[in-house]
Amino acid sequence: MRILIVEDDRDAASYIVKGLKESGHAVDVAYDGKDGLFMAASDDYDTLVVDRMLPGMDGLKVVQTLRATGNRTPVLFLSALGEVDDRVRGLRAGGDDYLVKPYAFSELLARVEALGRRRVSDATDVRDTVLTYADLSIDLLSRAVSRAGREIDLQPREFKILEVLLRHPGQVMTRTMLLEKVWDYRFDPQTNVIDVHISRLRQKVDRGFEQPLIHTIRGAGYSLRLADKAP
Amino acid sequence: MRTRLLKSSTFRLTLAFSGVFTISALTLMAFLYMAGTRALERQVWETIDAEIKGLREQYSQSGLPGLIRTIDERSEAARERRSVYLLVDRTGRKLAGNLELWPVRAENETDGFRFTLPDSPEMSSPQSPVFGADRPVLARAFLLQGNARLLVGRDIQDQIASQLVLRNAILLGILIMIVLGVVAGYVVSRWMLSRLERVNRTTRQIMAGDLGRRIDTNGVGDEFDELAGNVNDMLERIESLLTGMRQVTDNIAHDLRTPLHRLRSRIEVALMQNTNVMESRQLLDETIREVDGLIETFNALLRIARLEAGDRHSDWEPLDLGELARDVVELYEPLAEDRSITLRYQGNAQARTNGNRQLLAQAVANLTDNAIKYTQERGEIIISVDIRPEPTITVLDNGPGIPRELRDKALERFVRLAPERSGPGNGLGLSLVQAVARLHDARLELHDNNPGLAVTIRFSNDRHQTTSSINKAAARAA
């Protein structure tokens, strides 16, 4: 993926660049809002990572201007402001996701990848009522789940978790992303509530099958993929 | 003190009041003075006119000799009556009267004029009035046949003397009034200043660092006592906030020092040369977890601070407490089941209220998390929602509970009642719930569940009105 980072903190930017490059992405950096806007408008990126506080032109303004010209590139806002309405303001300005500093790099990576792929997958997925991956398929209308022809009975919430994982096959879904997408809650549960839900889902989806599909990604989250196959 | 007195608003106010008072008194007195003077003068003219009338009749009845006789008679008697007469023929020679010379000719003598009797012997005849020198006279003249002229006047020395007395009395009165006003202003402002000075002295001492000082009150219950009382209450509140803050800072320092120390030793170990790559990686992993814990603690502190500082209702939405409770139950149910704890929702009423869904969910989640942490196996946790008498959401467990005397303490930041502090959590969970409740004008109550703990977030009933009035205020401001 081609990713543009707009971040005035050069240290932070260099860490992000290094990490994203090591994960196999092409990364450009702009250190202020004007450069960022210029680069985002003149090149075709898969995802923009924009700090909210920027010298010259603040992040919200950059994204608003970009959206006004019809540019739909997904945007992930980085911000030290973590209040609910800060987040709402960010999303209203045209951002697609919002990450509060300090964050774990794995969280940033997972969100950037989810945003970049969403562009491709959205178009097809929205119309499809059946999602499949390997021998697993779920029917969004009848709520039926089957793997290798065998019917699997899931609770509504388990179904929702599986749906989120299936919409991002091969990608890492962090615990906070799952809490956001499945429960629409944006706080950090102190204990491992999500892990327990996943382990229940795993019991039903992976038990008795040779190839496990739901993988734990250490220090990051979960991913739906075939064994040891990198995304 | 003197410059302060002049600068004091009380004094200036007093001065302004006495100024206005003096001006109005002056106006009144001036009016009185002028009216009095005019009345006196009119009286003189009336007397003169009456005399002229009499003399004119005398003249028409008995001619010039009769007039001369009459004037001589009257001049004789004029010593007491203070009248002035002079009859001259056409050459200006004196025929009769108690004046020797015709005074300087005035423009229009028949309309009346004023002149001064000079202190000269040739002006006064032997019968001249008692008066000696420089006496003011009001007079009127008229022409007789043969161009003889008669002057009738009246000495107004007495009137002028009374005018002077009146004027002096008025001036003295005004002077007394001004002096009284200034003295009163000085006394009143001195008194006010001394009371204010007491407040100022105390605040200066407090600014100098003596936070325990309080302003004494008179006990009279006047405005100054009220002011002192309010300032004292304010100081009380500030002091308790400061103490709280100091305590929190101490706690933060304590609680963060331990993990920072662990962090440091871990990095030190990782830097030792005889650790291999695998070991270093593991140490780094642990380090990150440690740092995450620290970040989470800071985040929680910041969140609490922001919640306590702000009263923003911009992101409030109508929500159903029952739905919120069911959501949390559903989120935590697998975790509870793993520990053989029953977690269920109880309540059937529609408890609708306005609030921040994310924050309230987090609060209830924190309470549930705590309950699961402190409940033994085969325990039971209930999240219940009620609307009577107020909308409430309660998390009940049958764990060990919190002794009554420790309940207030449990709400303080960084306080973990479990004796061993090594358990998970940073001691900020309940503080956050407390802050969320306060933001929603709700009360956080800790009760006995016999056995166990019941934590209730009790919303107030008039909150809808409060919210709508806030919205209205916001709309007005916009």
Interface residues (C-beta under 8 A of the other chain):
Chain A: G82 E83 V84 D85 V88 P102 A104 R157 W183 Y185 R186 F187 D188 P189 Q190 T191 N192 V193 V196 H197 S199 R200 G219
Chain B: D285 I288 D292 I295 E296 N299 L302 R303 R306 R312 S314 D315 D327 E330 L331 Y332 P334 L335 D338 N356 Q358 L359 A361 Q362 A365 N366 D369 I372 K373 P424 G425 G429
